[in-house]
Amino acid sequence: MRLSSASLPVFRKALGNLRHIVQKGINDAKARGYAPQVLMQARLAPDMLPFSRQVTVACDVVKIWGHRMQGLEPPKYPNDETALEQLQTRIDQTLSWLSTLPPDGLDGMADQDITMPAGLGQTRTLCGEDYLQQWALPNLFFHITTAYAILRHNGVPLNKHDYLYGPDD
């Protein structure tokens, strides 16, 4: 399996669509005359992360995956965004960083073991291909789907087209 073709275009498209979804939230707040910060803390359930964290975690999933695939310790970033525009900046920074990953280096990692924290002091080891398919992609889409659902629940006019195609189609 070529990890670069199975990951990089998917990450770019998904994050681009997430950026589009955030923009739709900005536009809706302006159109309906409410403070966009309302959306930042919106949740689907009390025990779920708010919208702002759904977006930052989606970005972090990509960066953590990329760093671990290179054998590097993932960086930690403050989660101090207070405005939807700052979330877009975070997405833009992640997309920019993603373009620095060497595809040939990723392709050689499909069979390499990747060890990651698994909570409560435990670790989990997966080969690079499984790490992409069983951890990175499901986590990315979970958080993007949840971000979409939070905005949709709050009346932002989103549809399946926004989620799947974003601004491109």
C-alpha positions in Angstrom: 0.0 0.0 0.0 1.2 3.5 -0.8 0.5 5.3 2.4 1.1 8.7 0.8 -1.7 8.3 -1.7 -4.0 6.7 0.9 -3.4 9.5 3.4 -2.3 12.9 2.1 -5.1 13.6 -0.4 -7.7 12.3 2.0 -6.3 14.5 4.8 -6.1 17.6 2.5 -9.7 17.1 1.3 -11.1 16.5 4.7 -9.4 19.5 6.3 -10.4 21.7 3.4 -14.0 20.6 3.8 -13.7 21.3 7.5 -12.4 24.8 6.8 -15.5 25.3 4.5 -17.8 24.1 7.2 -16.3 26.6 9.7 -16.7 29.3 7.1 -20.4 28.4 6.8 -20.6 28.9 10.6 -19.0 32.4 10.3 -21.4 33.3 7.5 -24.4 32.0 9.4 -23.6 34.0 12.5 -23.3 37.2 10.3 -26.5 36.4 8.5 -28.6 35.7 11.6 -26.9 38.3 13.7 -25.6 36.3 16.6 -22.1 36.2 18.1 -20.0 33.5 16.3 -18.4 32.6 19.7 -21.7 30.9 20.5 -20.7 28.2 18.1 -17.2 27.8 19.6 -18.6 26.2 22.8 -21.6 24.4 21.3 -21.8 20.7 22.0 -24.1 17.8 21.1 -24.0 16.4 24.6 -22.7 17.7 28.0 -19.9 15.1 28.1 -18.7 15.8 24.5 -16.0 18.2 23.4 -17.2 21.6 22.2 -17.1 22.6 18.5 -13.7 24.4 18.9 -12.1 21.3 20.3 -13.6 19.0 17.6 -11.8 21.2 15.0 -8.5 21.4 16.9 -8.5 17.6 17.6 -9.1 16.9 13.9 -6.1 19.0 13.1 -4.1 17.3 15.8 -5.0 13.8 14.5 -3.3 14.7 11.2 -0.2 16.2 12.8 0.2 13.4 15.4 -0.1 10.8 12.6 2.5 12.6 10.5 5.0 13.0 13.2 4.7 9.4 14.4 5.0 8.1 10.9 8.3 10.0 10.8 9.4 8.6 14.1 9.1 12.0 15.8 7.4 13.1 18.9 4.2 15.0 18.0 4.2 18.6 19.0 1.8 20.0 21.5 -0.1 23.2 20.6 -2.2 25.4 22.9 -5.9 25.1 22.3 -6.6 28.7 22.9 -8.6 29.6 19.9 -11.5 31.9 20.8 -12.9 32.7 17.4 -14.0 30.7 14.3 -11.4 32.6 12.2 -8.7 31.3 14.5 -9.9 27.7 13.9 -9.6 28.4 10.2 -6.0 29.5 10.8 -5.3 26.3 12.7 -6.7 24.3 9.7 -4.6 26.4 7.3 -1.4 25.8 9.4 -2.1 22.0 9.5 -2.6 22.0 5.7 0.6 23.9 5.2 2.5 21.5 7.5 1.0 18.5 5.7 2.5 19.7 2.4 6.0 19.3 4.0 5.6 15.5 4.5 7.8 13.5 2.1 5.5 11.0 0.3 8.4 8.6 -0.3 9.2 8.5 3.4 5.6 7.7 4.2 5.4 4.9 1.6 8.2 3.1 3.3 6.4 3.0 6.6 3.4 0.7 5.8 5.0 -2.3 7.6 6.8 -0.3 10.3 5.5 -0.6 13.9 4.1 2.6 15.4 3.7 2.7 19.1 1.3 5.2 20.6 -0.2 6.0 24.0 -3.5 4.2 24.7 -4.5 5.8 27.9 -4.0 4.8 31.6 -0.2 4.4 31.0 -0.8 1.8 28.3 0.6 1.8 24.7 -0.7 0.2 21.5 1.5 -0.8 18.6 0.2 -1.0 15.0 1.9 -1.2 11.7 1.9 2.0 9.7 -0.9 0.8 7.4 -3.1 -0.2 10.3 -2.3 3.0 12.1 -3.6 5.0 9.2 -6.7 2.9 8.6 -7.6 2.0 12.1 -6.6 5.1 14.1 -5.9 8.2 12.0 -8.7 8.2 9.5 -11.5 7.0 11.8 -10.4 9.7 14.4 -10.2 12.4 11.8 -13.7 11.7 10.4 -15.2 11.2 13.8 -14.2 14.8 14.8 -15.1 16.4 11.5 -18.5 14.6 11.5 -19.1 15.8 15.1 -18.1 19.4 14.2 -20.5 19.3 11.2 -23.2 17.9 13.4 -22.7 20.6 16.1 -23.1 23.4 13.5 -26.0 21.7 11.8 -27.7 21.2 15.2 -27.3 24.9 15.8 -29.0 25.8 12.6 -26.0 26.5 10.3 -27.3 25.7 6.8 -25.0 22.7 6.0 -25.8 19.7 3.9 -24.1 16.5 2.9 -22.5 18.3 -0.1 -20.7 20.6 2.3 -19.3 17.6 4.2 -18.3 15.5 1.2 -17.2 18.1 -1.3 -16.7 21.4 0.5 -16.2 24.4 -1.6 -14.7 22.5 -4.6 -17.8 21.3 -6.2 
